[in-house]
Amino acid sequence: QVLEINRAAEELLRLPRAQAQGKLVSEQIAALPAEWLRICREVREGGEAQPLPPAGIAPAEAEARIFEGAAHPSPSGAVALIFREVTERAEAEETLRLRDRAMAASTNGIILTDASDPTNPIIYVNPAFEQISGYSREEVIGRNCRFLQGEDRDQPEIQQLRSAIREGRACDVVLRNYRKDGSLFWNDLRVAPVLDEQGRITHFVGIQQDVTERRQAEEELVQRNEELKSARDQLQVRNLELADATRAKDRFMATMSHEMRTPLNAILGYVELLEMGISGELNEMQRFQIERIRTTGRQLLDLVNDVLDLTRADVARLDLELRPINLAAVLEETLILIEPQTTAKGIELRVERIDECPLVVADLRRLRQVLTNMLSNAVKFTERGSILIRCESEADERVLVSVTDTGIGIAAEDLPHIFSEFYQVDSGLTREHGGTGLGLAITQRLMRLMDGEVSVMSEPGVGSTFTLTLRRAADVPEPLADADRTVEAPAPRPGTSAPEPAPAEKPRVVVFGESRETLERLASELEPSVQVVGTTDAGEVADVVLRESAALVVLDVACHNGIGWEAAHALRENPQFDAIAVLLLPCLPPPNAGGLPGALDLGLVAVVPKPLSAARLRREVEIAAGSNHPGETAGIGGWLVGEEGASPCEVLVVDDDPDARRIAARVLERAGARVRMAADGESGLAEMRIQRPDVAVLDLMMPVLDGFGVLAAMRADPALRDIPVVVLTAKDLSEDERRFLARTAERVLQKGEHRLSDVASLILRATVAPRGDAAADEASA
């Protein structure tokens, strides 16, 4: 029961004195703390005062507030409660206790130092600090944090930290610290000042995190990056070394091919001289031995060429012209070449569905090489029975060409290896049938370069089936020339006959070049005098010449992959083209080329491949010599055969290879020509100016002054301009040889710039002038 209440209590409890007196406490003060009631009873019973702990009391119609005080006994047996409100202080203390609990629960180490003390001693650390450092709270209180660095105090980060503390600013550093046991740990430390209400620094708080594992991972990453960088640098060095080695290998292969082919060509040339009986007649045994030398020499030359092909294919250095190819036509050509071999062995040659072959995407020359190799192998390893060639189209735009023989077959264990270079299934068979083991390896590489494949199925004693898989070409028409652009044909080459166009027709000129735009512009330059049939496909030049009954063929011999020379060889190898004049140009200029007319014309040049063939060389020289004596019976032993006073044809052979010079000279001397020789281009020009020859036989690949330079100088000199030239050049040009010819041809052009109109004038001279000369001769007769 409330006996008395003072004014302060009235205000704190919001309880008027008149209302409270005489009433029970529980009726006036809601939720009086039970603890306080218990203390009141103890004080009344014991007669001694006791403190009243802070407790929440909810005054009438008000929120609970915190009070504390004391209970005192009185003589009358009553208990006096003396109390005051401590709500704000209690809340502040609770906040501090919560902060302490949070700091204690943090996994980061927390340090509190006293900034008012010059030594900045530690006054608080949390349990995480103890766990990280290994030191207890008692061991660090009152100490400066520098003990954590041990003797390792030369760290730049320590100076940063000291400067920040001295300047009263925050700082982040990563330090090498040491635990109580001396072990290193990396401490990611953030230090910040603590300010009082007046903004003065009273303390510094440091939050630390053990980042040893992260630092180790970073160091390992840095080390790994360094290792990778070193490995990359080493790889770059190895790549450069490999590139150097590859270039060295290419140079070696090119040099070796030239150095090996040169003596082989000489050997084969001398063999032909011996066979001709120039040094005396041979008996039967000597002829047999000479034939063996020729055969093995040819085999060795084929091996050199195969190795070169294989090397180029391995490094993708073969120049391929992938285009739509008439597969049926190529197969028919190949079968014509193989048929004599099958007839000689009594093997039946059968074909199926060849006429149904679609166009395929391939390189014409390499496709011929692959098909010839496949059929030659079939003939080589088949003694009796048949060979079947079959063509069929697949639904996935692929075309299959299979060659099935009834030969000896291949064992299952050998099948995985037969496309490896130099692999031979049976050395005994190799000795019996010959071969190097490179043919199938080259075939596989060529097929892959043409986006195709080759596969095999075989059974010993039954036979083998080799299948070529080619990509079907889109149904597009083959390149056609402008058929309405025509002129007149030149006179046929002496000693031959050429197909004569109808009198009303104009002569047709087949022009090969790399740019169709240039061909079209050239045709327009020649209108209306000449019909130009242009093609950018060297492989179809021969077919176009036959189809169009061409009077003149113009070849751009500076094409990037030497295909102009290949076309020239293809024309000269076939006697039916003897009547067709071939004009070689170092380059067809682009339509917009400027400049003045210059040393453009390389002339009507015959081409003879190395190794030299005596018959081929004699034929070309006879034709070339006849061009200087129109109307006479051709013969390099003398003009006007049977007539007294006939003088022999004089031929100048210009070649830096002494063996090639001697062989060519002996062949021509045997035919009755008078031969002079020169060892290089400059000497050759000097000899021509001293005494003009009837024909010049000229090697293109010469040092000092190459064949192109000699030709350019001849065509620029009025005294030498009309000398017929027979060019000697390798049929299968190496990469270096192709670059050499392209480079020297370009140099010829630079000596005398020209325009497309100059080419047109040159073609008109080559086609119209001969007919004009003939007409003049007829008139004078």
PyMOL commands that set and color helices and strands:
alter all, ss='L'
color gray80, all
select helices_A, chain A and resi 7-13+17-20+25-28+34-46+87-105+127-133+137-140+145-149+156-167+212-275+284-314+327-345+354-356+364-380+415-417+427-433+439-449+516-526+538-548+563-573+575-577+614-626+658-670+681-690+707-716+735-751+756-780
alter helices_A, ss='H'
color red, helices_A
select strands_A, chain A and resi 50-57+65-73+79-85+109-114+122-125+171-178+184-195+201-210+323-326+348-352+359-362+386-393+398-405+453-459+463-472+508-512+531-535+552-556+581-585+605-610+650-654+674-678+695-699+725-730
alter strands_A, ss='S'
color yellow, strands_A
deselect
rebuild
show_as cartoon
